[in-house]
Amino acid sequence: MSGNGKPRIIVFDLDYTLWPFWVDTHVTPPFRKGKGSEVVDAHGQVIKYYKEVPQVLKELYTEGYELGVASRTSEIRGAYQLLNLFGWDKYFKYKEIYPGCKVTHFSKIKKDSGMDYKDMIFFDDEDRNIRDLTKVGVLSILVRNGVNHACVRDGLHKYDMKITQRLQRLASSTPGR
């Protein structure tokens, strides 16, 4: 029995989730286009993202998922610059980028979207964020070595299984069954 469970909103952290660095300490804003499609920082260092991220974002967006980012970075302007320069800005309906607890980011996404936490899935590289959001009901997936097709597929499968289990509990607790 499959719940055909698809999250309404998929949210990603930025640092060490979509790109392999901390935007507030490992690179130097402002960022700009370099040669060809390269993005470089103030020192001319080429800024790279995890290889599969652009395709993952494009596919999820094309499949109709609402996407968001939630980052606690203090380098807010730089994070927005990179989303724009990488061409990812168009994919994200929700952008919560500022220092603080991820629960605060998600409460804003919840308010703006009208969706409940159970309708969201979150990908992040930090255990503390995973724990905090799991407590409020967001299915949270720990990312190792950046977002890729496999970890997103695994996360979507876990979400579907969660919905299936919820439906099975409801069916077994319904009177007359």
C-alpha positions as CSV (number, residue, x, y, z in Angstrom):
1,M,0.0,0.0,0.0
2,S,1.6,3.3,-1.1
3,G,0.3,6.6,0.3
4,N,1.4,8.3,-2.9
5,G,2.7,10.8,-0.4
6,K,4.4,13.8,-2.0
7,P,5.5,16.7,0.2
8,R,4.0,20.0,-0.7
9,I,7.2,21.9,0.1
10,I,10.8,20.8,-0.2
11,V,13.3,23.0,1.7
12,F,17.1,22.9,1.5
13,D,19.8,24.4,3.6
14,L,22.6,26.1,1.7
15,D,26.0,25.6,3.2
16,Y,27.3,22.1,2.8
17,T,24.0,21.1,1.4
18,L,23.7,22.9,-2.0
19,W,27.3,24.1,-2.0
20,P,30.5,22.8,-0.3
21,F,31.4,25.8,1.8
22,W,30.1,28.3,4.4
23,V,29.2,31.4,2.5
24,D,30.0,33.6,5.6
25,T,33.6,32.3,6.1
26,H,35.1,30.2,3.3
27,V,34.5,32.6,0.4
28,T,34.6,36.4,0.0
29,P,31.7,38.4,-1.4
30,P,30.7,40.1,-3.5
31,F,30.3,37.4,-6.1
32,R,30.2,38.0,-9.8
33,K,30.2,36.2,-13.1
34,G,33.7,35.1,-14.2
35,K,34.7,33.5,-17.5
36,G,32.0,31.7,-19.3
37,S,29.4,30.5,-16.7
38,E,31.8,30.6,-13.8
39,V,30.9,32.4,-10.6
40,V,33.8,33.9,-8.7
41,D,34.3,35.7,-5.4
42,A,36.0,39.1,-4.7
43,H,39.4,37.4,-5.0
44,G,38.6,35.6,-8.3
45,Q,38.3,32.2,-6.6
46,V,35.9,30.1,-8.6
47,I,32.8,29.2,-6.5
48,K,31.5,25.7,-7.1
49,Y,28.3,23.9,-6.0
50,Y,27.6,20.2,-5.6
51,K,27.5,18.7,-9.1
52,E,24.0,17.3,-9.1
53,V,22.3,20.3,-7.5
54,P,21.2,22.2,-10.6
55,Q,19.6,19.2,-12.2
56,V,17.9,18.1,-8.9
57,L,16.4,21.6,-8.4
58,K,15.2,21.8,-12.1
59,E,13.6,18.3,-11.9
60,L,11.8,19.0,-8.6
61,Y,10.6,22.3,-9.8
62,T,9.4,20.8,-13.2
63,E,7.6,18.1,-11.3
64,G,5.6,20.8,-9.5
65,Y,7.1,20.8,-6.0
66,E,7.3,24.1,-4.2
67,L,10.9,24.7,-3.2
68,G,12.5,26.7,-0.4
69,V,15.8,27.5,1.2
70,A,16.4,28.0,4.9
71,S,19.8,29.1,6.0
72,R,21.1,30.5,9.2
73,T,24.1,32.3,7.5
74,S,25.1,35.8,8.6
75,E,26.2,36.5,5.0
76,I,22.6,37.1,3.7
77,R,23.5,39.3,0.7
78,G,26.1,36.8,-0.5
79,A,23.8,33.9,-0.2
80,Y,21.1,35.7,-2.3
81,Q,23.8,36.7,-4.8
82,L,24.9,33.1,-5.3
83,L,21.3,31.9,-5.7
84,N,20.9,34.5,-8.4
85,L,24.3,33.9,-10.2
86,F,23.8,30.1,-10.2
87,G,20.4,30.7,-11.8
88,W,18.6,28.9,-9.0
89,D,16.6,31.9,-7.8
90,K,13.7,31.0,-10.1
91,Y,13.2,27.6,-8.4
92,F,12.7,28.9,-4.8
93,K,9.3,30.2,-3.7
94,Y,10.4,30.5,-0.1
95,K,13.7,32.1,1.0
96,E,14.4,32.3,4.7
97,I,18.1,33.4,4.9
98,Y,19.2,35.0,8.2
99,P,20.8,33.9,11.5
100,G,18.6,32.1,13.9
101,C,16.9,28.8,14.6
102,K,15.7,26.8,11.7
103,V,12.3,26.4,13.5
104,T,11.9,30.2,13.0
105,H,12.6,29.9,9.3
106,F,10.1,27.1,9.0
107,S,7.4,28.9,11.0
108,K,7.6,31.7,8.4
109,I,7.4,29.2,5.5
110,K,4.4,27.6,7.2
111,K,2.7,31.0,7.7
112,D,3.5,32.1,4.1
113,S,2.4,28.8,2.5
114,G,-0.5,27.9,4.6
115,M,0.9,24.4,4.8
116,D,1.5,22.3,7.9
117,Y,4.9,21.1,9.0
118,K,3.9,17.5,8.1
119,D,3.6,18.7,4.4
120,M,7.3,19.6,4.3
121,I,10.6,17.8,3.9
122,F,13.9,19.4,4.7
123,F,17.5,18.5,3.6
124,D,20.4,19.8,5.8
125,D,23.9,18.8,6.8
126,E,23.6,19.6,10.5
127,D,22.3,17.2,13.1
128,R,21.0,20.0,15.4
129,N,18.7,21.4,12.6
130,I,17.5,17.9,11.8
131,R,16.6,17.3,15.5
132,D,14.9,20.7,15.9
133,L,12.7,20.3,12.8
134,T,11.9,16.7,13.5
135,K,10.5,17.8,16.8
136,V,7.9,20.1,15.1
137,G,6.9,17.5,12.5
138,V,9.0,18.3,9.5
139,L,10.5,15.1,7.9
140,S,14.2,16.1,8.0
141,I,16.9,14.3,6.0
142,L,20.6,14.5,7.0
143,V,22.7,15.2,4.0
144,R,26.3,14.0,3.7
145,N,28.5,15.3,0.9
146,G,25.8,17.5,-0.6
147,V,22.4,17.1,-2.2
148,N,22.2,14.6,-5.1
149,H,19.6,12.6,-6.8
150,A,20.0,9.6,-4.5
151,C,19.5,11.5,-1.2
152,V,16.5,13.3,-2.6
153,R,15.0,10.1,-3.9
154,D,15.6,8.5,-0.5
155,G,14.0,11.5,1.2
156,L,10.9,11.4,-1.0
157,H,10.7,7.6,-0.4
158,K,10.8,8.2,3.4
159,Y,8.1,10.8,3.1
160,D,5.9,8.4,1.1
161,M,6.5,5.7,3.7
162,K,5.5,8.2,6.5
163,I,2.2,9.0,4.7
164,T,1.6,5.3,4.1
165,Q,2.0,4.5,7.8
166,R,-0.2,7.4,8.7
167,L,-3.0,6.1,6.4
168,Q,-2.6,2.6,7.8
169,R,-3.0,3.9,11.3
170,L,-6.1,5.8,10.4
171,A,-7.6,2.8,8.6
172,S,-7.0,0.5,11.5
173,S,-8.5,3.0,14.0
174,T,-11.6,3.6,12.0
175,P,-14.7,2.0,13.6
176,G,-16.2,-0.8,11.6
177,R,-13.0,-2.0,10.2
